[in-house]
Amino acid sequence: MTTLLEQAFTAASALPQTEQDAIAHDIFRRLEARKKSRRSLLKMPLEQRRQILAQQAEKMVEHYQQNPEWKELGAGDILEYSHETK
C-alpha cells in the first residue's frame, strides 16, 4: 500500500462508521467505473484504441520529462565487473 493510501486509510478509520461506509462505497464505485472504462476501450475499433493510447503515451512523455527523478532509479550499473590481466 502506498504512503498516501495508508494516510487516507488512517484518516478514514477515525471517522464514524457511516462515513467510512460512504467512502468505501465511493472507492468501489470508482473501481467499477475503471473496469468498465477498460472494457469499453477493448470494444473500440483498433484505430480508435491506437489514437487513445498514443495520446496517453504523449502525456506520459511529458510527465517523465518534467519529473526526472525516475532517471535516478536506473542510474549506475547493477553489476560491476573488474577484469584485470596480469
PyMOL Python script that loads the backbone (N, CA, C, O; Angstrom):
from pymol import cmd

cmd.read_pdbstr("""\
ATOM      1  N   MET A   1       0.849  -1.165   0.000  1.00  0.00           N
ATOM      2  CA  MET A   1       0.000   0.000   0.000  1.00  0.00           C
ATOM      3  C   MET A   1       0.902   1.238   0.000  1.00  0.00           C
ATOM      4  O   MET A   1       1.918   1.271   0.695  1.00  0.00           O
ATOM      5  N   THR A   2       0.531   2.237  -0.771  1.00  0.00           N
ATOM      6  CA  THR A   2       1.326   3.459  -0.834  1.00  0.00           C
ATOM      7  C   THR A   2       1.143   4.286   0.436  1.00  0.00           C
ATOM      8  O   THR A   2       0.173   4.118   1.175  1.00  0.00           O
ATOM      9  N   THR A   3       2.086   5.169   0.664  1.00  0.00           N
ATOM     10  CA  THR A   3       2.022   6.033   1.847  1.00  0.00           C
ATOM     11  C   THR A   3       0.755   6.875   1.834  1.00  0.00           C
ATOM     12  O   THR A   3       0.103   7.030   2.866  1.00  0.00           O
ATOM     13  N   LEU A   4       0.406   7.414   0.686  1.00  0.00           N
ATOM     14  CA  LEU A   4      -0.794   8.241   0.592  1.00  0.00           C
ATOM     15  C   LEU A   4      -2.042   7.429   0.910  1.00  0.00           C
ATOM     16  O   LEU A   4      -2.930   7.898   1.622  1.00  0.00           O
ATOM     17  N   LEU A   5      -2.109   6.220   0.386  1.00  0.00           N
ATOM     18  CA  LEU A   5      -3.257   5.362   0.664  1.00  0.00           C
ATOM     19  C   LEU A   5      -3.306   4.980   2.138  1.00  0.00           C
ATOM     20  O   LEU A   5      -4.381   4.922   2.734  1.00  0.00           O
ATOM     21  N   GLU A   6      -2.144   4.721   2.724  1.00  0.00           N
ATOM     22  CA  GLU A   6      -2.090   4.422   4.155  1.00  0.00           C
ATOM     23  C   GLU A   6      -2.577   5.609   4.983  1.00  0.00           C
ATOM     24  O   GLU A   6      -3.306   5.434   5.959  1.00  0.00           O
ATOM     25  N   GLN A   7      -2.173   6.812   4.592  1.00  0.00           N
ATOM     26  CA  GLN A   7      -2.609   8.017   5.304  1.00  0.00           C
ATOM     27  C   GLN A   7      -4.124   8.189   5.190  1.00  0.00           C
ATOM     28  O   GLN A   7      -4.799   8.531   6.161  1.00  0.00           O
ATOM     29  N   ALA A   8      -4.642   7.947   3.987  1.00  0.00           N
ATOM     30  CA  ALA A   8      -6.086   8.067   3.782  1.00  0.00           C
ATOM     31  C   ALA A   8      -6.836   7.030   4.609  1.00  0.00           C
ATOM     32  O   ALA A   8      -7.874   7.329   5.199  1.00  0.00           O
ATOM     33  N   PHE A   9      -6.309   5.820   4.647  1.00  0.00           N
ATOM     34  CA  PHE A   9      -6.932   4.756   5.429  1.00  0.00           C
ATOM     35  C   PHE A   9      -6.948   5.117   6.913  1.00  0.00           C
ATOM     36  O   PHE A   9      -7.962   4.935   7.588  1.00  0.00           O
ATOM     37  N   THR A  10      -5.841   5.620   7.412  1.00  0.00           N
ATOM     38  CA  THR A  10      -5.757   6.014   8.819  1.00  0.00           C
ATOM     39  C   THR A  10      -6.750   7.128   9.131  1.00  0.00           C
ATOM     40  O   THR A  10      -7.450   7.082  10.143  1.00  0.00           O
ATOM     41  N   ALA A  11      -6.807   8.132   8.253  1.00  0.00           N
ATOM     42  CA  ALA A  11      -7.732   9.246   8.471  1.00  0.00           C
ATOM     43  C   ALA A  11      -9.180   8.767   8.415  1.00  0.00           C
ATOM     44  O   ALA A  11     -10.006   9.198   9.220  1.00  0.00           O
ATOM     45  N   ALA A  12      -9.492   7.882   7.476  1.00  0.00           N
ATOM     46  CA  ALA A  12     -10.858   7.392   7.336  1.00  0.00           C
ATOM     47  C   ALA A  12     -11.261   6.524   8.518  1.00  0.00           C
ATOM     48  O   ALA A  12     -12.422   6.533   8.927  1.00  0.00           O
ATOM     49  N   SER A  13     -10.320   5.778   9.067  1.00  0.00           N
ATOM     50  CA  SER A  13     -10.665   4.890  10.181  1.00  0.00           C
ATOM     51  C   SER A  13     -11.050   5.668  11.439  1.00  0.00           C
ATOM     52  O   SER A  13     -11.653   5.104  12.352  1.00  0.00           O
ATOM     53  N   ALA A  14     -10.710   6.945  11.497  1.00  0.00           N
ATOM     54  CA  ALA A  14     -11.087   7.775  12.645  1.00  0.00           C
ATOM     55  C   ALA A  14     -12.493   8.357  12.493  1.00  0.00           C
ATOM     56  O   ALA A  14     -13.026   8.941  13.436  1.00  0.00           O
ATOM     57  N   LEU A  15     -13.087   8.203  11.329  1.00  0.00           N
ATOM     58  CA  LEU A  15     -14.425   8.752  11.069  1.00  0.00           C
ATOM     59  C   LEU A  15     -15.504   7.823  11.603  1.00  0.00           C
ATOM     60  O   LEU A  15     -15.250   6.645  11.853  1.00  0.00           O
ATOM     61  N   PRO A  16     -16.719   8.358  11.778  1.00  0.00           N
ATOM     62  CA  PRO A  16     -17.841   7.491  12.173  1.00  0.00           C
ATOM     63  C   PRO A  16     -18.083   6.409  11.112  1.00  0.00           C
ATOM     64  O   PRO A  16     -17.755   6.594   9.940  1.00  0.00           O
ATOM     65  N   GLN A  17     -18.653   5.294  11.534  1.00  0.00           N
ATOM     66  CA  GLN A  17     -18.870   4.153  10.653  1.00  0.00           C
ATOM     67  C   GLN A  17     -19.661   4.514   9.391  1.00  0.00           C
ATOM     68  O   GLN A  17     -19.355   4.002   8.314  1.00  0.00           O
ATOM     69  N   THR A  18     -20.665   5.379   9.503  1.00  0.00           N
ATOM     70  CA  THR A  18     -21.468   5.736   8.330  1.00  0.00           C
ATOM     71  C   THR A  18     -20.618   6.456   7.280  1.00  0.00           C
ATOM     72  O   THR A  18     -20.797   6.246   6.080  1.00  0.00           O
ATOM     73  N   GLU A  19     -19.702   7.294   7.730  1.00  0.00           N
ATOM     74  CA  GLU A  19     -18.821   7.990   6.797  1.00  0.00           C
ATOM     75  C   GLU A  19     -17.791   7.029   6.194  1.00  0.00           C
ATOM     76  O   GLU A  19     -17.449   7.137   5.016  1.00  0.00           O
ATOM     77  N   GLN A  20     -17.304   6.097   7.001  1.00  0.00           N
ATOM     78  CA  GLN A  20     -16.385   5.090   6.473  1.00  0.00           C
ATOM     79  C   GLN A  20     -17.067   4.268   5.386  1.00  0.00           C
ATOM     80  O   GLN A  20     -16.474   3.984   4.345  1.00  0.00           O
ATOM     81  N   ASP A  21     -18.324   3.887   5.636  1.00  0.00           N
ATOM     82  CA  ASP A  21     -19.075   3.118   4.649  1.00  0.00           C
ATOM     83  C   ASP A  21     -19.271   3.909   3.362  1.00  0.00           C
ATOM     84  O   ASP A  21     -19.157   3.357   2.267  1.00  0.00           O
ATOM     85  N   ALA A  22     -19.565   5.192   3.491  1.00  0.00           N
ATOM     86  CA  ALA A  22     -19.760   6.039   2.311  1.00  0.00           C
ATOM     87  C   ALA A  22     -18.473   6.117   1.499  1.00  0.00           C
ATOM     88  O   ALA A  22     -18.512   6.054   0.270  1.00  0.00           O
ATOM     89  N   ILE A  23     -17.337   6.254   2.171  1.00  0.00           N
ATOM     90  CA  ILE A  23     -16.049   6.311   1.479  1.00  0.00           C
ATOM     91  C   ILE A  23     -15.768   4.979   0.785  1.00  0.00           C
ATOM     92  O   ILE A  23     -15.316   4.950  -0.360  1.00  0.00           O
ATOM     93  N   ALA A  24     -16.039   3.877   1.488  1.00  0.00           N
ATOM     94  CA  ALA A  24     -15.818   2.550   0.903  1.00  0.00           C
ATOM     95  C   ALA A  24     -16.679   2.359  -0.338  1.00  0.00           C
ATOM     96  O   ALA A  24     -16.200   1.846  -1.349  1.00  0.00           O
ATOM     97  N   HIS A  25     -17.938   2.762  -0.272  1.00  0.00           N
ATOM     98  CA  HIS A  25     -18.828   2.633  -1.440  1.00  0.00           C
ATOM     99  C   HIS A  25     -18.308   3.482  -2.607  1.00  0.00           C
ATOM    100  O   HIS A  25     -18.359   3.058  -3.761  1.00  0.00           O
ATOM    101  N   ASP A  26     -17.816   4.665  -2.301  1.00  0.00           N
ATOM    102  CA  ASP A  26     -17.260   5.536  -3.344  1.00  0.00           C
ATOM    103  C   ASP A  26     -16.039   4.888  -3.998  1.00  0.00           C
ATOM    104  O   ASP A  26     -15.884   4.938  -5.218  1.00  0.00           O
ATOM    105  N   ILE A  27     -15.183   4.287  -3.193  1.00  0.00           N
ATOM    106  CA  ILE A  27     -13.996   3.612  -3.738  1.00  0.00           C
ATOM    107  C   ILE A  27     -14.425   2.466  -4.657  1.00  0.00           C
ATOM    108  O   ILE A  27     -13.908   2.332  -5.766  1.00  0.00           O
ATOM    109  N   PHE A  28     -15.360   1.649  -4.199  1.00  0.00           N
ATOM    110  CA  PHE A  28     -15.834   0.535  -5.022  1.00  0.00           C
ATOM    111  C   PHE A  28     -16.489   1.026  -6.317  1.00  0.00           C
ATOM    112  O   PHE A  28     -16.319   0.422  -7.376  1.00  0.00           O
ATOM    113  N   ARG A  29     -17.233   2.121  -6.219  1.00  0.00           N
ATOM    114  CA  ARG A  29     -17.874   2.688  -7.416  1.00  0.00           C
ATOM    115  C   ARG A  29     -16.810   3.127  -8.426  1.00  0.00           C
ATOM    116  O   ARG A  29     -16.938   2.870  -9.623  1.00  0.00           O
ATOM    117  N   ARG A  30     -15.763   3.788  -7.935  1.00  0.00           N
ATOM    118  CA  ARG A  30     -14.691   4.251  -8.820  1.00  0.00           C
ATOM    119  C   ARG A  30     -13.928   3.081  -9.444  1.00  0.00           C
ATOM    120  O   ARG A  30     -13.563   3.129 -10.618  1.00  0.00           O
ATOM    121  N   LEU A  31     -13.690   2.037  -8.658  1.00  0.00           N
ATOM    122  CA  LEU A  31     -13.003   0.864  -9.196  1.00  0.00           C
ATOM    123  C   LEU A  31     -13.829   0.197 -10.289  1.00  0.00           C
ATOM    124  O   LEU A  31     -13.292  -0.228 -11.312  1.00  0.00           O
ATOM    125  N   GLU A  32     -15.119   0.110 -10.068  1.00  0.00           N
ATOM    126  CA  GLU A  32     -16.001  -0.487 -11.078  1.00  0.00           C
ATOM    127  C   GLU A  32     -16.027   0.363 -12.346  1.00  0.00           C
ATOM    128  O   GLU A  32     -16.045  -0.172 -13.455  1.00  0.00           O
ATOM    129  N   ALA A  33     -16.029   1.679 -12.185  1.00  0.00           N
ATOM    130  CA  ALA A  33     -16.023   2.573 -13.348  1.00  0.00           C
ATOM    131  C   ALA A  33     -14.743   2.374 -14.156  1.00  0.00           C
ATOM    132  O   ALA A  33     -14.780   2.424 -15.385  1.00  0.00           O
ATOM    133  N   ARG A  34     -13.612   2.148 -13.484  1.00  0.00           N
ATOM    134  CA  ARG A  34     -12.348   1.896 -14.186  1.00  0.00           C
ATOM    135  C   ARG A  34     -12.424   0.611 -14.988  1.00  0.00           C
ATOM    136  O   ARG A  34     -11.938   0.553 -16.117  1.00  0.00           O
ATOM    137  N   LYS A  35     -13.037  -0.432 -14.407  1.00  0.00           N
ATOM    138  CA  LYS A  35     -13.189  -1.705 -15.116  1.00  0.00           C
ATOM    139  C   LYS A  35     -14.022  -1.507 -16.372  1.00  0.00           C
ATOM    140  O   LYS A  35     -13.677  -2.008 -17.443  1.00  0.00           O
ATOM    141  N   LYS A  36     -15.122  -0.771 -16.234  1.00  0.00           N
ATOM    142  CA  LYS A  36     -15.997  -0.527 -17.380  1.00  0.00           C
ATOM    143  C   LYS A  36     -15.265   0.273 -18.445  1.00  0.00           C
ATOM    144  O   LYS A  36     -15.442   0.031 -19.639  1.00  0.00           O
ATOM    145  N   SER A  37     -14.446   1.222 -18.021  1.00  0.00           N
ATOM    146  CA  SER A  37     -13.682   2.034 -18.957  1.00  0.00           C
ATOM    147  C   SER A  37     -12.714   1.159 -19.758  1.00  0.00           C
ATOM    148  O   SER A  37     -12.577   1.320 -20.971  1.00  0.00           O
ATOM    149  N   ARG A  38     -12.053   0.243 -19.072  1.00  0.00           N
ATOM    150  CA  ARG A  38     -11.119  -0.662 -19.762  1.00  0.00           C
ATOM    151  C   ARG A  38     -11.866  -1.551 -20.745  1.00  0.00           C
ATOM    152  O   ARG A  38     -11.412  -1.765 -21.869  1.00  0.00           O
ATOM    153  N   ARG A  39     -13.019  -2.070 -20.313  1.00  0.00           N
ATOM    154  CA  ARG A  39     -13.805  -2.931 -21.200  1.00  0.00           C
ATOM    155  C   ARG A  39     -14.277  -2.162 -22.426  1.00  0.00           C
ATOM    156  O   ARG A  39     -14.261  -2.689 -23.538  1.00  0.00           O
ATOM    157  N   SER A  40     -14.699  -0.916 -22.224  1.00  0.00           N
ATOM    158  CA  SER A  40     -15.171  -0.130 -23.369  1.00  0.00           C
ATOM    159  C   SER A  40     -14.020   0.170 -24.323  1.00  0.00           C
ATOM    160  O   SER A  40     -14.231   0.241 -25.533  1.00  0.00           O
ATOM    161  N   LEU A  41     -12.811   0.347 -23.801  1.00  0.00           N
ATOM    162  CA  LEU A  41     -11.653   0.570 -24.661  1.00  0.00           C
ATOM    163  C   LEU A  41     -11.421  -0.654 -25.548  1.00  0.00           C
ATOM    164  O   LEU A  41     -11.136  -0.515 -26.738  1.00  0.00           O
ATOM    165  N   LEU A  42     -11.539  -1.834 -24.978  1.00  0.00           N
ATOM    166  CA  LEU A  42     -11.313  -3.055 -25.753  1.00  0.00           C
ATOM    167  C   LEU A  42     -12.380  -3.273 -26.828  1.00  0.00           C
ATOM    168  O   LEU A  42     -12.132  -3.955 -27.822  1.00  0.00           O
ATOM    169  N   LYS A  43     -13.556  -2.698 -26.629  1.00  0.00           N
ATOM    170  CA  LYS A  43     -14.635  -2.852 -27.612  1.00  0.00           C
ATOM    171  C   LYS A  43     -14.520  -1.863 -28.767  1.00  0.00           C
ATOM    172  O   LYS A  43     -15.208  -2.007 -29.778  1.00  0.00           O
ATOM    173  N   MET A  44     -13.653  -0.857 -28.623  1.00  0.00           N
ATOM    174  CA  MET A  44     -13.485   0.155 -29.671  1.00  0.00           C
ATOM    175  C   MET A  44     -12.729  -0.422 -30.866  1.00  0.00           C
ATOM    176  O   MET A  44     -11.985  -1.395 -30.738  1.00  0.00           O
ATOM    177  N   PRO A  45     -12.933   0.199 -32.031  1.00  0.00           N
ATOM    178  CA  PRO A  45     -12.140  -0.202 -33.188  1.00  0.00           C
ATOM    179  C   PRO A  45     -10.650   0.010 -32.922  1.00  0.00           C
ATOM    180  O   PRO A  45     -10.268   0.903 -32.165  1.00  0.00           O
ATOM    181  N   LEU A  46      -9.823  -0.808 -33.542  1.00  0.00           N
ATOM    182  CA  LEU A  46      -8.389  -0.786 -33.300  1.00  0.00           C
ATOM    183  C   LEU A  46      -7.777   0.599 -33.511  1.00  0.00           C
ATOM    184  O   LEU A  46      -6.952   1.036 -32.709  1.00  0.00           O
ATOM    185  N   GLU A  47      -8.163   1.279 -34.558  1.00  0.00           N
ATOM    186  CA  GLU A  47      -7.584   2.601 -34.846  1.00  0.00           C
ATOM    187  C   GLU A  47      -7.930   3.608 -33.753  1.00  0.00           C
ATOM    188  O   GLU A  47      -7.095   4.430 -33.376  1.00  0.00           O
ATOM    189  N   GLN A  48      -9.135   3.547 -33.256  1.00  0.00           N
ATOM    190  CA  GLN A  48      -9.544   4.450 -32.181  1.00  0.00           C
ATOM    191  C   GLN A  48      -8.760   4.157 -30.904  1.00  0.00           C
ATOM    192  O   GLN A  48      -8.349   5.077 -30.197  1.00  0.00           O
ATOM    193  N   ARG A  49      -8.553   2.861 -30.610  1.00  0.00           N
ATOM    194  CA  ARG A  49      -7.745   2.498 -29.435  1.00  0.00           C
ATOM    195  C   ARG A  49      -6.323   3.013 -29.575  1.00  0.00           C
ATOM    196  O   ARG A  49      -5.734   3.516 -28.618  1.00  0.00           O
ATOM    197  N   ARG A  50      -5.775   2.883 -30.785  1.00  0.00           N
ATOM    198  CA  ARG A  50      -4.409   3.367 -31.017  1.00  0.00           C
ATOM    199  C   ARG A  50      -4.298   4.865 -30.793  1.00  0.00           C
ATOM    200  O   ARG A  50      -3.307   5.338 -30.237  1.00  0.00           O
ATOM    201  N   GLN A  51      -5.297   5.609 -31.219  1.00  0.00           N
ATOM    202  CA  GLN A  51      -5.280   7.061 -31.019  1.00  0.00           C
ATOM    203  C   GLN A  51      -5.311   7.404 -29.531  1.00  0.00           C
ATOM    204  O   GLN A  51      -4.562   8.268 -29.074  1.00  0.00           O
ATOM    205  N   ILE A  52      -6.165   6.739 -28.788  1.00  0.00           N
ATOM    206  CA  ILE A  52      -6.265   6.990 -27.354  1.00  0.00           C
ATOM    207  C   ILE A  52      -4.959   6.634 -26.659  1.00  0.00           C
ATOM    208  O   ILE A  52      -4.467   7.398 -25.829  1.00  0.00           O
ATOM    209  N   LEU A  53      -4.397   5.482 -26.994  1.00  0.00           N
ATOM    210  CA  LEU A  53      -3.144   5.063 -26.373  1.00  0.00           C
ATOM    211  C   LEU A  53      -1.992   5.991 -26.761  1.00  0.00           C
ATOM    212  O   LEU A  53      -1.099   6.235 -25.948  1.00  0.00           O
ATOM    213  N   ALA A  54      -2.000   6.509 -27.985  1.00  0.00           N
ATOM    214  CA  ALA A  54      -0.963   7.462 -28.403  1.00  0.00           C
ATOM    215  C   ALA A  54      -1.073   8.759 -27.600  1.00  0.00           C
ATOM    216  O   ALA A  54      -0.058   9.330 -27.201  1.00  0.00           O
ATOM    217  N   GLN A  55      -2.295   9.222 -27.365  1.00  0.00           N
ATOM    218  CA  GLN A  55      -2.494  10.424 -26.546  1.00  0.00           C
ATOM    219  C   GLN A  55      -2.006  10.197 -25.119  1.00  0.00           C
ATOM    220  O   GLN A  55      -1.373  11.070 -24.525  1.00  0.00           O
ATOM    221  N   GLN A  56      -2.300   9.035 -24.583  1.00  0.00           N
ATOM    222  CA  GLN A  56      -1.848   8.727 -23.225  1.00  0.00           C
ATOM    223  C   GLN A  56      -0.326   8.645 -23.175  1.00  0.00           C
ATOM    224  O   GLN A  56       0.290   9.092 -22.207  1.00  0.00           O
ATOM    225  N   ALA A  57       0.278   8.080 -24.207  1.00  0.00           N
ATOM    226  CA  ALA A  57       1.737   7.977 -24.256  1.00  0.00           C
ATOM    227  C   ALA A  57       2.372   9.366 -24.297  1.00  0.00           C
ATOM    228  O   ALA A  57       3.397   9.595 -23.656  1.00  0.00           O
ATOM    229  N   GLU A  58       1.775  10.291 -25.043  1.00  0.00           N
ATOM    230  CA  GLU A  58       2.289  11.662 -25.092  1.00  0.00           C
ATOM    231  C   GLU A  58       2.247  12.310 -23.703  1.00  0.00           C
ATOM    232  O   GLU A  58       3.185  13.002 -23.308  1.00  0.00           O
ATOM    233  N   LYS A  59       1.173  12.084 -22.982  1.00  0.00           N
ATOM    234  CA  LYS A  59       1.066  12.634 -21.623  1.00  0.00           C
ATOM    235  C   LYS A  59       2.143  12.047 -20.713  1.00  0.00           C
ATOM    236  O   LYS A  59       2.708  12.750 -19.875  1.00  0.00           O
ATOM    237  N   MET A  60       2.423  10.749 -20.886  1.00  0.00           N
ATOM    238  CA  MET A  60       3.439  10.120 -20.050  1.00  0.00           C
ATOM    239  C   MET A  60       4.822  10.664 -20.383  1.00  0.00           C
ATOM    240  O   MET A  60       5.644  10.840 -19.484  1.00  0.00           O
ATOM    241  N   VAL A  61       5.092  10.933 -21.655  1.00  0.00           N
ATOM    242  CA  VAL A  61       6.378  11.522 -22.034  1.00  0.00           C
ATOM    243  C   VAL A  61       6.537  12.868 -21.344  1.00  0.00           C
ATOM    244  O   VAL A  61       7.590  13.160 -20.777  1.00  0.00           O
ATOM    245  N   GLU A  62       5.500  13.681 -21.393  1.00  0.00           N
ATOM    246  CA  GLU A  62       5.534  14.987 -20.724  1.00  0.00           C
ATOM    247  C   GLU A  62       5.781  14.812 -19.225  1.00  0.00           C
ATOM    248  O   GLU A  62       6.580  15.533 -18.628  1.00  0.00           O
ATOM    249  N   HIS A  63       5.097  13.862 -18.640  1.00  0.00           N
ATOM    250  CA  HIS A  63       5.234  13.628 -17.201  1.00  0.00           C
ATOM    251  C   HIS A  63       6.682  13.268 -16.854  1.00  0.00           C
ATOM    252  O   HIS A  63       7.263  13.834 -15.928  1.00  0.00           O
ATOM    253  N   TYR A  64       7.252  12.335 -17.593  1.00  0.00           N
ATOM    254  CA  TYR A  64       8.612  11.899 -17.279  1.00  0.00           C
ATOM    255  C   TYR A  64       9.655  12.954 -17.612  1.00  0.00           C
ATOM    256  O   TYR A  64      10.706  13.004 -16.974  1.00  0.00           O
ATOM    257  N   GLN A  65       9.384  13.792 -18.594  1.00  0.00           N
ATOM    258  CA  GLN A  65      10.322  14.867 -18.898  1.00  0.00           C
ATOM    259  C   GLN A  65      10.295  15.939 -17.810  1.00  0.00           C
ATOM    260  O   GLN A  65      11.324  16.546 -17.515  1.00  0.00           O
ATOM    261  N   GLN A  66       9.140  16.175 -17.219  1.00  0.00           N
ATOM    262  CA  GLN A  66       9.002  17.189 -16.173  1.00  0.00           C
ATOM    263  C   GLN A  66       9.440  16.669 -14.804  1.00  0.00           C
ATOM    264  O   GLN A  66       9.734  17.462 -13.909  1.00  0.00           O
ATOM    265  N   ASN A  67       9.485  15.354 -14.634  1.00  0.00           N
ATOM    266  CA  ASN A  67       9.846  14.744 -13.352  1.00  0.00           C
ATOM    267  C   ASN A  67      11.013  13.781 -13.552  1.00  0.00           C
ATOM    268  O   ASN A  67      10.802  12.577 -13.698  1.00  0.00           O
ATOM    269  N   PRO A  68      12.240  14.298 -13.562  1.00  0.00           N
ATOM    270  CA  PRO A  68      13.395  13.453 -13.878  1.00  0.00           C
ATOM    271  C   PRO A  68      13.835  12.515 -12.751  1.00  0.00           C
ATOM    272  O   PRO A  68      14.842  11.822 -12.895  1.00  0.00           O
ATOM    273  N   GLU A  69      13.112  12.478 -11.643  1.00  0.00           N
ATOM    274  CA  GLU A  69      13.501  11.620 -10.520  1.00  0.00           C
ATOM    275  C   GLU A  69      13.598  10.158 -10.925  1.00  0.00           C
ATOM    276  O   GLU A  69      14.414   9.419 -10.375  1.00  0.00           O
ATOM    277  N   TRP A  70      12.776   9.727 -11.879  1.00  0.00           N
ATOM    278  CA  TRP A  70      12.770   8.327 -12.288  1.00  0.00           C
ATOM    279  C   TRP A  70      14.108   7.913 -12.891  1.00  0.00           C
ATOM    280  O   TRP A  70      14.469   6.738 -12.842  1.00  0.00           O
ATOM    281  N   LYS A  71      14.849   8.868 -13.460  1.00  0.00           N
ATOM    282  CA  LYS A  71      16.131   8.542 -14.076  1.00  0.00           C
ATOM    283  C   LYS A  71      17.139   8.068 -13.038  1.00  0.00           C
ATOM    284  O   LYS A  71      17.998   7.237 -13.334  1.00  0.00           O
ATOM    285  N   GLU A  72      17.033   8.593 -11.833  1.00  0.00           N
ATOM    286  CA  GLU A  72      17.960   8.216 -10.780  1.00  0.00           C
ATOM    287  C   GLU A  72      17.830   6.737 -10.422  1.00  0.00           C
ATOM    288  O   GLU A  72      18.799   6.114  -9.989  1.00  0.00           O
ATOM    289  N   LEU A  73      16.651   6.181 -10.601  1.00  0.00           N
ATOM    290  CA  LEU A  73      16.441   4.773 -10.273  1.00  0.00           C
ATOM    291  C   LEU A  73      17.250   3.855 -11.182  1.00  0.00           C
ATOM    292  O   LEU A  73      17.696   2.790 -10.755  1.00  0.00           O
ATOM    293  N   GLY A  74      17.437   4.263 -12.427  1.00  0.00           N
ATOM    294  CA  GLY A  74      18.147   3.426 -13.378  1.00  0.00           C
ATOM    295  C   GLY A  74      19.617   3.786 -13.523  1.00  0.00           C
ATOM    296  O   GLY A  74      20.314   3.221 -14.366  1.00  0.00           O
ATOM    297  N   ALA A  75      20.090   4.713 -12.715  1.00  0.00           N
ATOM    298  CA  ALA A  75      21.468   5.163 -12.845  1.00  0.00           C
ATOM    299  C   ALA A  75      22.434   4.116 -12.292  1.00  0.00           C
ATOM    300  O   ALA A  75      22.159   3.464 -11.285  1.00  0.00           O
ATOM    301  N   GLY A  76      23.540   3.976 -12.957  1.00  0.00           N
ATOM    302  CA  GLY A  76      24.592   3.085 -12.469  1.00  0.00           C
ATOM    303  C   GLY A  76      24.413   1.652 -12.935  1.00  0.00           C
ATOM    304  O   GLY A  76      23.337   1.236 -13.365  1.00  0.00           O
ATOM    305  N   ASP A  77      25.493   0.926 -12.835  1.00  0.00           N
ATOM    306  CA  ASP A  77      25.467  -0.479 -13.221  1.00  0.00           C
ATOM    307  C   ASP A  77      24.902  -1.318 -12.089  1.00  0.00           C
ATOM    308  O   ASP A  77      25.110  -1.026 -10.912  1.00  0.00           O
ATOM    309  N   ILE A  78      24.202  -2.338 -12.460  1.00  0.00           N
ATOM    310  CA  ILE A  78      23.703  -3.259 -11.454  1.00  0.00           C
ATOM    311  C   ILE A  78      24.869  -4.120 -10.950  1.00  0.00           C
ATOM    312  O   ILE A  78      25.037  -4.334  -9.750  1.00  0.00           O
ATOM    313  N   LEU A  79      25.655  -4.597 -11.895  1.00  0.00           N
ATOM    314  CA  LEU A  79      26.834  -5.384 -11.559  1.00  0.00           C
ATOM    315  C   LEU A  79      28.046  -4.718 -12.166  1.00  0.00           C
ATOM    316  O   LEU A  79      28.016  -4.286 -13.318  1.00  0.00           O
ATOM    317  N   GLU A  80      29.086  -4.634 -11.411  1.00  0.00           N
ATOM    318  CA  GLU A  80      30.323  -4.080 -11.934  1.00  0.00           C
ATOM    319  C   GLU A  80      31.343  -5.185 -12.035  1.00  0.00           C
ATOM    320  O   GLU A  80      31.580  -5.922 -11.078  1.00  0.00           O
ATOM    321  N   TYR A  81      31.950  -5.294 -13.210  1.00  0.00           N
ATOM    322  CA  TYR A  81      32.949  -6.315 -13.428  1.00  0.00           C
ATOM    323  C   TYR A  81      34.324  -5.681 -13.469  1.00  0.00           C
ATOM    324  O   TYR A  81      34.523  -4.616 -14.054  1.00  0.00           O
ATOM    325  N   SER A  82      35.229  -6.329 -12.862  1.00  0.00           N
ATOM    326  CA  SER A  82      36.610  -5.859 -12.889  1.00  0.00           C
ATOM    327  C   SER A  82      37.427  -6.944 -13.578  1.00  0.00           C
ATOM    328  O   SER A  82      37.523  -8.071 -13.093  1.00  0.00           O
ATOM    329  N   HIS A  83      38.014  -6.584 -14.717  1.00  0.00           N
ATOM    330  CA  HIS A  83      38.792  -7.559 -15.471  1.00  0.00           C
ATOM    331  C   HIS A  83      40.239  -7.083 -15.510  1.00  0.00           C
ATOM    332  O   HIS A  83      40.610  -6.165 -16.242  1.00  0.00           O
ATOM    333  N   GLU A  84      41.015  -7.739 -14.706  1.00  0.00           N
ATOM    334  CA  GLU A  84      42.440  -7.394 -14.668  1.00  0.00           C
ATOM    335  C   GLU A  84      43.234  -8.545 -15.235  1.00  0.00           C
ATOM    336  O   GLU A  84      42.999  -9.701 -14.884  1.00  0.00           O
ATOM    337  N   THR A  85      44.167  -8.241 -16.106  1.00  0.00           N
ATOM    338  CA  THR A  85      45.056  -9.276 -16.638  1.00  0.00           C
ATOM    339  C   THR A  85      46.457  -9.043 -16.124  1.00  0.00           C
ATOM    340  O   THR A  85      46.923  -7.906 -16.051  1.00  0.00           O
ATOM    341  N   LYS A  86      47.112 -10.098 -15.777  1.00  0.00           N
ATOM    342  CA  LYS A  86      48.486  -9.981 -15.269  1.00  0.00           C
ATOM    343  C   LYS A  86      49.436 -10.741 -16.119  1.00  0.00           C
ATOM    344  O   LYS A  86      50.636 -10.756 -15.842  1.00  0.00           O
TER     345      LYS A  86
END
""", "prot")
cmd.dss("prot")
cmd.show_as("cartoon", "prot")
cmd.util.cbc("prot")
cmd.orient("prot")
